[in-house]
Amino acid sequence: MGERKIDSISIQLASLRKKARLSQKELAKRVGTSQQQISRLESPSYEGHSMNMLRRVAEVLGAAVHVQIQPKNGLSQWRTSEGSFSSEGEKNNLLEFETNLLRKEKVDYGRNLRIVEALYREAVALGAFPLRNPLDGIDVDLRIAKAINRV
C-alpha cells in the first residue's frame, strides 16, 4: 500500500471509531485485540495493515472493506462505470462501451436455469426450503418448557 492510501485508512478507521463513540480500548475489546493494535491501525505511519484485522474492525464499526487495484498511470479504460471520471464525456464513452459489450454477450438461459434449479435442490436438501411456519412445533416446545419448570 502506498503512504497516501495508508494515511487514508488510518483516518477512516479513527473517524468511524469516533462516530461509533468508542474509545480505542472499547473497540479493541469488541474486536478481540489490544488497544495498542487499534492505536497502530489509526497511525498514519503504520504499514502493517492486514485484511483480516481491517475486516474485523470494520465489522464492529458497521462498515465494509473495499480494495481496488488500479494501474499507476491511471488509464481510464481500467475504470468502471461506478468509478470517478474527469469529464462527463469520459463517463458517457465508458457507459456506451459497456452497453455495446453487454449487447454482444449471449445469455445462456438454459444454463442459468440449471444453476437456479441446482441451488434450489441444495437449499431443499439443507432444509432451507420449503419455508416452514416458525410456529410449527411450538406446542412441543411449550410442553418441554412446562416440564422443565416443574423440576
Secondary structure, 3 states (H helix, E strand, C coil): CCHHHHHHHHHHHHHHHHHCCCCHHHHHHHHCCCHHHHHHHCCCCCCCCCHHHHHHHHHHCCCCCCCCCCCCCCCHHHCCCCCCCCCHHHHHHHHHHHHHHHHHCCCCHHHHHHHHHHHHHHHHHCCCCCCCCCCCCHHHHHHHHHHHHHC
